[in-house]
Amino acid sequence: MNQVWLRANSKPFVPLSAALVVAAFAAAATGFAAFEAAGWGRTACATTAVAATLAAALLAYLARKPRLAFDGHRVLFYVRFGPPIAVPVELVEAFLLGRGPTFLPGRDHDPAETATLVVRIAERAEDFNKVDTAPMLAGWCGHYVTLRGTWTEPLGLDVVNRLNQRLYDVQHAAAGAARSAT
């Protein structure tokens, strides 16, 4: 079982999911009330209702995914659609608090900023120099991963200190296990 180190922020997902559910019900009701004789109208409304319901389910799924987890050997970064990016824990050096743009949809030139979590990956890890992510969730470049605070639990020094303590604990436990095995 994975340990969740940093949860997602479900607040941005709730209004959009609710709007999609309302749209699904409206499409279904319209399809059956207004298009009794026309089969194509019912089909279009039913398709819209199903698509909106699936989109709401996908958003609910994404809202429940953590942003960071630990599987016993690797730190898992949930910063893209699909499987997480797994980085061996010995390659993760530190967690830092930063600030950056929100990258909220429709706000390309918005000067608003949010707290960010910056994760330093060891430079010897050539495979993790540049990794593709979902830009609204995180940026990954030059051995630094920047998780956007808009999509995580609220970030602050207490969260960064907790993450660094967990990292220290698991790295030292792994080093102790390696020493006792030799």
C-alpha positions in Angstrom: 0.0 0.0 0.0 1.4 3.4 -1.0 1.9 6.1 1.7 0.3 9.4 0.5 2.8 12.2 1.1 0.9 15.0 -0.6 -2.8 15.0 -1.3 -4.6 16.7 -4.2 -6.8 19.7 -3.7 -10.3 18.6 -4.6 -11.9 22.0 -4.3 -11.3 23.1 -7.9 -12.8 19.8 -9.1 -16.1 20.1 -7.2 -17.8 22.9 -9.1 -16.9 21.6 -12.5 -18.0 18.1 -11.6 -21.3 19.4 -10.2 -21.8 21.4 -13.5 -21.2 18.3 -15.5 -23.7 16.3 -13.5 -26.3 19.0 -13.9 -25.6 19.1 -17.7 -26.0 15.3 -17.9 -29.4 15.5 -16.2 -30.5 18.4 -18.3 -29.5 16.6 -21.5 -31.2 13.4 -20.5 -34.4 15.3 -19.5 -34.4 17.3 -22.7 -33.8 14.2 -24.8 -36.8 12.4 -23.3 -39.2 15.3 -23.1 -38.6 17.3 -26.3 -37.6 14.7 -28.8 -40.3 12.0 -28.3 -40.7 11.5 -32.0 -37.2 12.1 -33.3 -34.8 9.3 -32.6 -31.7 11.4 -33.5 -32.6 14.0 -30.8 -32.8 11.3 -28.1 -29.5 9.8 -29.3 -27.7 13.2 -29.2 -29.1 14.0 -25.8 -28.2 10.5 -24.5 -24.7 10.8 -25.9 -24.3 14.2 -24.2 -25.5 12.9 -20.9 -23.2 9.9 -21.0 -20.2 12.1 -22.0 -20.9 14.6 -19.2 -21.3 11.8 -16.7 -18.0 10.2 -17.7 -16.2 13.5 -17.6 -17.6 14.1 -14.0 -16.4 10.6 -13.0 -12.9 11.3 -14.5 -12.7 14.6 -12.5 -13.8 12.8 -9.3 -11.0 10.2 -9.9 -8.4 12.9 -10.5 -9.5 14.7 -7.3 -8.8 11.5 -5.3 -5.3 10.9 -6.7 -2.5 12.1 -4.5 0.2 14.4 -5.9 3.0 12.5 -4.1 3.2 9.1 -2.7 5.8 6.6 -1.5 5.7 2.9 -2.4 8.5 1.6 -0.1 11.3 2.3 -2.6 10.2 5.1 -4.9 8.6 8.5 -4.6 5.6 8.5 -7.0 4.8 11.8 -8.8 1.2 12.0 -10.0 1.8 14.9 -12.3 0.4 13.6 -15.5 -2.5 11.6 -16.8 -1.7 7.9 -16.7 0.7 6.1 -14.4 2.8 8.1 -11.9 6.4 8.9 -12.5 8.4 6.7 -10.1 11.7 8.1 -8.8 14.0 6.0 -6.6 13.9 7.6 -3.1 17.7 7.9 -3.0 17.5 10.3 -5.9 15.2 12.7 -4.2 17.2 15.3 -2.4 14.9 17.8 -0.9 11.5 19.6 -0.9 11.4 23.4 -1.0 8.6 26.0 -0.9 8.3 28.4 -3.8 5.8 30.6 -5.7 4.7 30.5 -9.2 1.9 31.1 -11.7 -1.5 29.4 -11.1 -1.8 28.1 -14.7 -5.6 28.1 -14.2 -7.5 27.5 -17.5 -8.5 30.7 -19.2 -6.0 32.8 -17.3 -3.0 32.9 -19.6 -1.8 36.3 -18.6 -3.2 36.4 -15.1 -0.5 37.7 -12.7 -1.9 35.7 -9.8 0.5 33.4 -8.1 0.2 30.3 -5.9 2.5 28.5 -3.6 4.5 25.7 -5.2 6.3 22.7 -4.0 9.8 22.3 -5.6 11.3 18.9 -5.5 15.1 18.6 -6.1 16.2 15.4 -8.0 19.9 14.4 -7.9 21.9 15.5 -10.9 23.3 12.0 -11.3 19.8 10.9 -12.3 20.0 11.5 -16.0 16.7 9.9 -16.7 15.0 12.5 -14.6 16.5 15.6 -16.1 13.4 16.5 -18.2 10.1 14.6 -17.9 6.8 15.4 -19.5 4.0 16.4 -17.1 0.5 17.9 -17.4 1.6 21.7 -17.3 -1.4 22.7 -15.2 -0.2 20.2 -12.5 3.5 20.5 -12.6 6.7 21.5 -14.5 9.7 19.2 -14.6 13.0 20.6 -15.9 16.6 20.4 -15.0 16.2 18.1 -12.0 13.6 20.3 -10.4 9.9 19.3 -10.2 7.6 22.2 -9.5 4.1 21.1 -8.3 1.5 23.9 -8.6 -0.2 24.6 -5.3 -3.5 25.1 -7.0 -3.8 21.4 -7.4 -2.4 20.2 -4.1 -3.4 20.4 -0.5 -2.5 23.8 1.0 1.2 24.3 1.0 3.2 25.9 3.8 6.4 25.5 5.7 4.8 22.8 7.9 4.0 20.7 4.8 7.5 21.1 3.4 9.1 20.3 6.8 6.8 17.2 7.1 7.9 16.0 3.6 11.6 16.6 4.3 11.3 14.6 7.6 9.5 11.7 5.8 12.2 11.8 3.1 15.0 11.8 5.7 13.3 8.9 7.6 12.9 6.6 4.6 16.3 7.3 3.2 18.0 6.6 6.6 15.9 3.5 7.0 17.0 2.3 3.6 20.7 3.1 4.4 20.4 1.2 7.7 18.9 -1.8 6.0 21.7 -1.8 3.4 24.4 -1.6 6.1 22.8 -4.5 8.1 22.6 -6.6 4.9 26.3 -6.4 4.3 
